[in-house]
Every structure is written in C-alpha cells, then in structure tokens.
Amino acid sequence: MAARSDALTSRTGLSYRRAGRGAPLVLVHGYLGGAGQWQGEIDRFADRFDVIAPDLPGFAGSAALPPANRIAEFAATVVALLDELGLGRITLLGHSMGGMIVQEMAATHPARIARLVLYGTGPLGAMPDRFELLETSRASICRDGVARTIRRIGATWFREGAAARGFEIVATLGAQASEPAALAGLDAMDRWDGRGALDRLTMPTLVLWGDRDKSYRWPQVETLWQGLPDAALAVIPGTAHAVHLEKPALFHAMLEDFLDQGGGAG
C-alpha cells in the first residue's frame, strides 16, 4: 500500500518527504538524485518507521537552494534538518554520494546513529575505477547540460541501461538539479576522503552493493567492509548501482533483515 509522503519544506527551504511513525529512518540520496527515488522504500517501511528523505541542496525539490561543494556541508544540512524535526537517535542510510554524506555524519555525530547503511558507496570520493573520470562528467555537464548528462550517466547505474525499470525516475530527478549544484557535487566528491574515520564508525553497519556496480568497484566496497568495526556485507547479484530500483524485493529483504536486528529502535 502506498504511503502518503507529500513534499515538505524545512525552515531553511530544504525540501523533504516524510511518512510513517516509529523509530526514525533517514534516507539520503546520491549525486543527481532526489527524495522521490525512495518512494518504494517509504511504501515498504512507513508502517513501522518514521521515514524521512531530504532533497539535498541544489537537487530535485531543493534545486533552488545554493549548492554545497563539500561533503561536510551536505552532512551539516541533513543534521540541521534532523535537529529541526527534533529527532534523536536514527537509523541512517546513504546511497552513492549520500553514502559519503552519512559516513561524515556518523563520524561527527556517532551517538545519534543507531544503525548505518552504506549502499553503493565507498570511503573515497574520487572513486577509483569509476566508469569515467569525474573530470569527464564535469566536462559533459558544461557541454551538454544536466538533463542530457544524467541520461547518459544514469544508464550506467542499471544492468539494462536506459531500458531498465526505474531509469526514468533517475533521469527525471537528475534533470531537476541546477548546473551549479551538479558541478559542485563533483567537486565535493573529488575532495572527500573518509578512510581515516572508518575505525570510528562503531555502530552496526550494513554495506550493501550490486555486483555489477560501475561507479563503486569491489576494492572500495571491500575497504568499507573490512575497515568498519561492526559491518555486515550484502551483495545483490545481477544489479548495478541502483539496486533499490532494479531488484527492490531483494533490496528490501536485505534492509529489513538488518533493521530487524536493531528491533526497530531508534
């Protein structure tokens, strides 16, 4: 059953979606993403979690906000939203660039994170062995614009490319980003290195990855899994970077198993 998740706006103008009741579950999207990509997860988990999904500054519903060019700045924006909503301990999930953001949050506010999910991400923003250099993506945005670039980049996030279920969700959300935000996001990733903080992320963590991900290759994922003090690994076969859209049933099963271990407590 679909959970109602109307777009809301924080005092700072940040757009976010919220639905359900219970312990807080915060979903942070990645580069050229948006809160709308999480509708399947909101529908699945709003019966027992208070699900909150922000649009990061410069992206989707927050496209009019000034962009952030540091991962720490994105993290501070999400923390400010949690403070405004009066949320204490949360379960926190981040996808792709969002995975960098939630690592930053977990390192700076460890007492607030009950459980952590690092999905399709790694500990190094430069993303060694990515399908293309960040500089190539930057040139594409400047030459072709955001809408054309997200269709090209987004196709690499699915095993079936632009024909995949969920591709149009990605393309539509990504096209809403401002060009300054798209460029600033690349700068933020390029400058970020979370490897030195991994041993401080002591909360139970799930590292979740699609085995055909062209953005975050196995060495980065392995570094997360091996470097975190209390990490479990879930590899979803036959998927790329957008597991939650490619194989939502498997994604939800892995996520639910991890959340159940925490007893749904915030």
LINNORFEN-V228655 format. One record per run of one state. SS is the DSSP state (H for helix, E for strand, L for the rest). FROM is the first residue (numbers start at 1). LEN is the number of residues. If there is no record, write none. Layout:
<<SS,FROM,LEN> <SS,FROM,LEN>>
//
This chain:
<<L,1,6> <E,7,3> <L,10,5> <E,15,6> <L,21,2> <E,23,6> <L,29,6> <H,35,11> <L,46,3> <E,49,6> <L,55,5> <H,60,3> <L,63,8> <H,71,14> <L,85,5> <E,90,6> <L,96,1> <H,97,12> <L,109,1> <H,110,3> <E,113,7> <L,120,4> <E,124,1> <L,125,9> <H,134,11> <L,145,1> <H,146,10> <L,156,5> <H,161,3> <L,164,3> <H,167,9> <L,176,3> <H,179,13> <L,192,1> <E,193,1> <L,194,1> <H,195,6> <L,201,3> <E,204,7> <L,211,7> <H,218,10> <L,228,3> <E,231,6> <L,237,6> <H,243,4> <L,247,1> <H,248,14> <L,262,5>>
//
